[in-house]
Amino acid sequence: MFLTRNETWNPLYIIDVPRAGDYKVTCTSQGPSRYAIGDLGGLVRFGGWLMLAVLLPMLGISIGAAIVLVTAFRRRGHRKRLLAERYGYGGSHPAQPALSPGAGPDRQ
């Protein structure tokens, strides 16, 4: 079915010719009918382009989301490693500096 403006066209036949040239096509009908000759397309071609127009942005969004997730997980892991180096391997409390002999809070 092909849609053109306010008209609906239904393909009835496909005519294949063996070589280029001039041909005469005759169409008859019992009632008032209109015929058109054209290439295949219309709704099927429109549907294909529409699917492509929907799928390509979805693919781009999916790839972008995957990149964002991988980057976020890698940054989180790197941040954890930096914090572990900074505060010691416990990660929750800062490492206490070692006191030198003879120094301490009770000595002045």
N, C-alpha and C positions, 0 to 999 in steps of 0.2 A: 504494500500500500504506500503510495506517495502522497504527500500533502503539499499542495501549492496554494497559498493564500486561502481561499474559502472552498477549495475543491479537493476531493479525494480521488486519487487515481489508483486503480488496481492493475498490476501487470498481468497480461493474459498469455502472451507468447514472447519467446525470444527468437529472433531471426538471425541465423548465422549465414554469412555469404562466403563463398570460397575465395573470391578476389574482389578487389576494388572495381567499382564501375557504377553505372546508373541502373537502378532497379525500380520497379513499379510495385507498390504495395496497395492492395485493395481490401477494404474492410466494409462489411455489410452487417446490418442488424435489422431485427423485426420492429423495434421501437425506436423512439428518438434517442440516439446515442451520439456521444462525441468520442473521438479517438485521438490519441497523441502518440507520437513516436519520440522516444528519448532513451537515454542510457539509464542503467540501473543506478539507483541511488536513493534519494528521498529519505524516508524514515529509517531505513537500515543504515545508510551512511551517516545520518544525523545521530543515530543511537551509538554508532561506533565512535564518532568524535566526542559525543557527550561522555561516554565511559572513559575515554582517554583524558578528557578535561577534568574528570573527577579523580581518576586513579593517579595521575601524575602528581597533583598537589598532595594527595594522601601519602604517596611514596616519599615525597620531599619532607613532609612533616614527620613521618616515621623515622627517616634517616636522621633528621635534626634532633628528634627526641632521643635516639640511641646515642648520638654524639654527646648530648647534654648529660645523659645518665652516666656514660663512661667517664666523662670529665669530672662529674661530681664525685663518683666513687673513688677515682684516682686522687683527687684533691683531698678528700676526707682521709684516705690512707696516708697520704704524705703529711697531712696536718698532725695525725696521730703520731707518726714517727718523729716529727719535729718536737712535739710536746714531750714525748718519751725521752728524747735526748736532752731537752732543756730541764725537765724536772726529775730525771731519773726514770727508771723503767717501771715504777709504780704508776706514774702518770697522774696521781691525785694529790700528792704532797711534794713540795719542792725538796730537793736533796739538801741536807744540812751540811754546811762546810765543816771539815775536820778541824778540831781545835789543836793549836800547836802546844807542845808541852810548856807548862808554866803559865798558860793563859786560861782565863775562864771568868765567869761572872763573879766569883767570890774573891778574885785577886784584883787588886787595883794598882 
